[in-house]
Amino acid sequence: MHQELRVRLEEDGANDERLDALAGYLRNELIQLDVEEVTALRIGEPPEGSRAIDLVAAGGLFVTLSQSAERLHAVVSAISSWLRRGSGAQRTVRLEIGGDSLELSGASEADQQRLIDLFISRHSSAGSNP
């Protein structure tokens, strides 16, 4: 059984190229974890007659991982750590599993950790603990 985590990055004043670069940096970190796959987040089919294969969201990632509290915790912790290491720019990361979302931004580390723990507990296998 696996989970599908959608990740959307935002940075004040960033264009699509910058968001894609940020997503690439984050992807490089996430593929080092025990995840099945990290790909660009697809947002729909291309318009009829176009040569594009798929439309992707700028700054978006699609992470497939096993449905375990430990793996989800590792992924969310890596994303939170990456966000804190930002270059001072105002960044936001939105995580979504099955319509349930968590937004990480300028909140204190303690507040973010409480939100992360709650999010993980809602999406963990029965009996697993982060």
C-alpha positions in Angstrom: 0.0 0.0 0.0 1.3 3.5 -0.8 0.5 7.1 -0.2 0.6 10.0 -2.7 1.8 13.3 -1.4 1.4 16.4 -3.4 3.9 19.2 -2.7 3.5 22.8 -3.9 6.2 25.4 -3.3 5.7 29.1 -3.3 8.2 31.9 -2.9 7.4 35.6 -2.8 8.3 37.2 -6.2 9.4 33.9 -7.8 8.6 33.1 -11.4 7.9 29.6 -12.8 11.6 29.0 -13.5 12.6 29.8 -10.0 9.9 27.6 -8.5 11.0 24.7 -10.8 14.6 25.2 -9.6 13.5 25.1 -6.0 11.4 22.0 -6.6 14.5 20.4 -8.2 16.6 21.1 -5.1 13.9 19.7 -2.9 13.5 16.7 -5.2 17.2 15.9 -4.9 16.8 15.7 -1.1 13.6 13.7 -1.2 15.0 11.0 -3.5 17.7 10.3 -0.9 14.9 9.1 1.4 13.2 5.7 1.3 10.4 6.8 -1.1 9.1 5.0 -4.2 9.2 8.0 -6.6 9.4 11.8 -6.7 8.2 13.4 -10.0 6.8 16.7 -11.3 3.3 17.3 -10.1 0.9 16.9 -13.1 -2.0 19.3 -13.3 -3.9 18.0 -16.3 -3.9 17.0 -19.9 -2.4 19.2 -22.5 -4.8 21.1 -24.8 -6.0 19.2 -27.8 -3.5 19.4 -30.7 -0.6 20.5 -28.6 2.7 18.6 -28.6 3.1 18.8 -24.8 3.0 15.4 -23.0 1.5 16.7 -19.7 1.0 19.9 -18.0 3.0 20.3 -14.8 2.7 22.7 -11.9 5.6 25.0 -11.5 7.2 24.2 -8.1 5.1 21.1 -7.7 6.2 17.6 -6.8 4.4 14.3 -6.5 5.9 11.9 -3.9 4.9 8.3 -3.8 5.9 6.5 -0.6 4.8 3.5 1.4 2.0 4.1 3.9 3.9 4.2 7.1 4.2 6.8 9.8 8.0 6.6 9.8 8.4 7.3 6.1 5.8 10.0 6.0 7.5 11.6 9.0 10.9 11.4 7.3 9.6 13.1 4.1 7.7 15.9 6.0 10.6 16.5 8.3 13.0 16.8 5.3 10.6 19.3 3.6 10.3 21.3 6.8 14.1 21.3 7.3 14.6 22.4 3.6 12.1 25.2 4.1 14.0 26.5 7.2 17.3 26.6 5.3 15.8 29.0 2.8 17.9 32.0 1.8 15.7 34.5 3.7 13.0 34.6 1.0 9.4 34.2 2.2 8.6 30.6 1.2 5.5 28.4 1.7 5.2 24.7 1.2 1.8 23.1 0.9 1.5 19.3 1.4 -1.6 17.4 0.5 -2.7 13.8 0.9 -6.2 12.8 -0.3 -7.6 16.3 0.0 -6.2 17.0 3.5 -3.5 19.7 3.4 -0.8 21.2 5.6 0.8 24.5 4.9 4.3 25.2 6.2 5.6 28.7 6.2 6.8 31.3 8.7 5.3 29.7 11.8 7.6 28.9 14.7 9.4 25.6 14.7 7.4 24.4 17.7 4.1 25.3 16.0 5.1 23.7 12.7 6.1 20.5 14.5 2.7 20.3 16.2 1.0 20.7 12.8 3.3 18.1 11.2 2.7 15.6 14.0 -1.1 16.0 13.6 -0.9 15.7 9.8 1.2 12.6 10.1 -1.1 11.0 12.6 -4.1 11.5 10.3 -2.3 9.7 7.4 -0.5 6.9 9.2 -1.2 3.2 9.1 -3.1 1.8 12.0 -0.8 1.1 14.9 2.2 3.0 13.5 3.8 5.9 15.3 6.0 8.7 13.9 
